[in-house]
């Protein structure tokens, strides 16, 4: 059944992929984005469904939602590049914490809303080895993780006060086209497409659970369709770890060329997790979702795509 859905941050990396997926499913999608990091060209909606709004401006957000009358609200808008958040902690707290309070306060007054999805992050977990489970220990190690843990708590309070079913998705490391932050995949993509075969990168050995946005979007949509009651939290990851070296090897396979790595001291993070791996069993059990995109498939698409600009 078609729904009216609002996506905050829908002109960003994950938001644009999710918007495309939901539009293809036949939903009426509206995007709220202030374009501080997102790009209007990425939001897959006509102008009348694009609302240039700062989520911290509660009055404007409320009026926009009252006009749109959504049945579902998906909250993705955030500052989420960890080095930027560490360098700008006040901005990170303002957008990620104050912005979430403002948005959910506005949502609580719009009585058409049947369900809310709030994006969180695997960065809320402590440094650990092995698959991370939703009911395991919590212990963020950076400003971004701290603000997103606060976001989760705010989402829980919103549900308890409003009664609106609310799902939190802890995103692991997304990759795919149109990434708007200089994470690993777009950085390798940029250097390779510029003709370089010697890559300047930072930490090489940490392993991450990389999930393509074409898998992440169906996972979020499946959670919405599942009509999860009450308040609940789900990991959204693929359940496989890859090191930076292994990602470079995937680019080599798709290029058919050898790549050399030079460690750039300016890119090396002083505090780094060696592992970040999702236990995705709860998500699969609740929705039946299964990932379809492997690393090589995703890299192949990046080598055919221009850098988001």
N, C-alpha and C positions, 0 to 999 in steps of 0.2 A: 504494500500500500504506500502510495506517495505521501511524503511528509514535507512540511515546511521546516527547513533546518537553517539555523544561523551558525556560522563558523567564525569565531574570532581568530585573527591571525591567518585568515584564508588566502592572503596574498603572499604568504611565505612558502617555505620549502615543503613541509609536510602538509600544511593547509591547502596548498594549491593541488597537490596530488589527491588528497582526500576529497576536495571539492569536485575535481574531475570525476572521481569514482562515483560520488553520490549523484551528480548530474546524470551520468550514464545509467544509473539505477532508476532514474525518473523522478528524483526529488526536486523540489523548489529550493534552491540553495541561495542564501544571502551571506555576504561576506562583510564582516566588520574588521577594518584594518586601518591604522593611521599612516601606513607606508613609511614608517621610520626605518624599517629594514626590509619589509616586503615590497613587491613590485606589482603595480596595477595590472601589467600585462600577464602576470601569472594567475590572477584570480579568474576562474573560469565562469564568470557570470556577467550578464549585461549590466550597463551602467545603473539601471533602476534597482538592481539588487546588490550593488556595491555601495557600502556606506563608510566613508572615510571618518573614522571615529577613534579617539583615544579612549581605551577602556577605563581609564581613571576618571573620566568625566561622566559621573554617574547619571546626572540629569539627561545628558544627551543620549547616553546608552539606553536609559529607560524609555525615553520618547521614541527612539529608533525601534526598540523591541515591541513597544506598544503598537507601533504602526505596522510592523512586520507580522506580529502574532505567531511566532514560531511554536512548533510542537516539540522540537528538540534543539538544544543549544550545545555546541561543541566548543570548548574553551581551549584554544591552542596558543593564543597570543602571549608572548613572553620574551624576555631577553634570555637566550640560552647558549650563547657561545661562552664556554667556561672562562677562557682568558679575559674576555671583555667584562664578564660579571665580576671577576676578581679585581680588575682594575677600576671598576665603577660600581662598587657595592651599593651605594645609595640609589643609583638608577635601577639596579637589579631588584632591590627590595621594593622600590616604588612601583615598577611595572608588574613584577611577579606576585607581590603580596597585596599592595594597595589596589592594584588593578583587578585582582581576583575578587577582593572584597567588594569593590565597586560594581563589578559585573554581576556577581551573584546577588547582591542586594537589589540590583535592578531586576534580575530574573525573578526574584521572589515576589515581585508585584505584578508579573505578567502571567495571568491565570491559564493561558493556553499551553504553557510549557509542561510537557509530560515527562521529560527525561533530560538529564544533563550529563555530559561527558567532560571530564577535566583532565588535561594532560599533565602528567608528572614525569619523573625520570628515574632511571636506574641509579643516578647519582645520589639518591637518598640512602642507598645501601652502604654499609661499611666496607672497607677493603677486606676481601675474602677470596678464597679459592673455591671452585666448584659452583654448581648452579645455585642461583639466589631465588628463594621462595618468598612469596608475598607475606607470609606470616613469620618470616625470619627476623633477625635483628635489623635495626635501623641505625644509621650512623653516617650522615653526610660529611664529606671532608672538604667541601669548598662552598663558596657563597651561593653558587647556583643551586647545589643540592639542598642547602639550608632553606633557600627561598621556596623551592618546590615542595619540601616537606611541610613548610608552613601552608602552602597552597592546598596540600592534601587535607590538613587539619581544618582549614577554612571550608573546604568542600564538605567534609563530614559535618561540621556545624551547620552549614547551609541545609543539608538534608534533614538534620534533626529538627531544625526550626521550621522548615517549609514542608517537609514530607515528600518532596519531589525525589524520585529515585535518581541516584547519582552514582556514576561509575568513574573511578580514577584509573587511568592507564599509565603505567610506568614504562616509558619508552626507553628501549635500549638504543643502539647506535644506528640511526637511519642513514641510508644512502640512496642515491638515485639522481635523476635529472633535476636541474633548477635549484640546487642547494645555494643558499644565500650567505652562508658563513664559510670561512676558510678551513673547513675540517679536512680530514685526510683524503677522502676520495676526490673532492673538487680541486684540492691542491695538486694531487698527482695528475688529474685530468688537465688542469691548466698548464702544467709544465710539459706534459707529453704533447698536447695539441699545439703548443708553441714551438715544438720541434726538439725539445731537450730530451736526451737519452741518459743524462746524468741528473738524478733527482736530488734536490736538497730538502731533506726531511728532518724531523726531530726524533723523538723516542721511537726505537724500532722493535723492541721486544714485547711491549704490552699487548695483550690479546683482548679483543672486543667481540661482542655479539652483534654483527652487522645484519640489519634487516632492510630489504629494499622497500621503498615507499609504495610500490605496487603490491607488496604483501601487507604492509602496515595499514594501508587504507581499508582493505577488506576485513582486517582484524577489527578495526574500530567499528566499521559498519555492522559486522557480525555481532559485536557486543550491544550495539543499539537495537538490533533486531531481536536479540535474546531477551530483552525486557528484564534485565537484572533487577530484582526488587531491592528496596532499601539502599544501603550504601555498601559498595564493594570495591576492591582494588585488584587489578590484573596486570601482570607483566606482559609487555608486548615486545617480544624478541623472537629470534629464530631458533635459539638453542644450540648454536654452534659458534665457537670462538675462532678468530683469525688474528694472527699477528700482522704488524705493518709489513714485514718481509713477505708474508704470504699474500697480502693484497698486491704488493708490487709484482709478485710472480704471476698473479692473475692478469695484470696489465701486460706483462711480457707474453703470456699465452695468447692474448687477444691481438696484440700487435704483431706477434711473430718475430719480435726483436728482443735483444738483451738490454736491460736497464741497469745502470749503476747507481748506487746510493751513496750520497755524501751526507754525513750528519751535520746539520747546521746548528751550532750552539745556541743561537737565538731562538730556535724552535723547540729546544729541549725543555720540557716541563720539569721543574725542580721536585714537585710532588706528583707521583704518578701511580696509578693502580696497575698491577701486572695482569689482573684478570677482571672481567666483567661479563658474566654469562647468565642468561635467563633460564629459569625453570619455567617453561611455557605450558606445563601440563594443565594448570587451572584454566587458562584461556581456551585451550583445545577442548577440555571437558565441557565447558559452558557453551561453546559455540560450534564445535565441529570444524573450526578453521584449521587449515594447514598451509604452511608457506609453499610457494611455487618457484620463487626466484632464487637461484644460487648466485654466488659471487661472480662467476664467469659471465653469466647472462647479464647481470647488472653492469659489469665493466664494459661489455660489448656495446650496451646502449650509450654509455657515457662517451665512448670513442666516436660515436656518430652524432653526438649532441653538441651544440655550441655551449660555452659557459654562460650561465645566467647573468644577464647584464641589464 
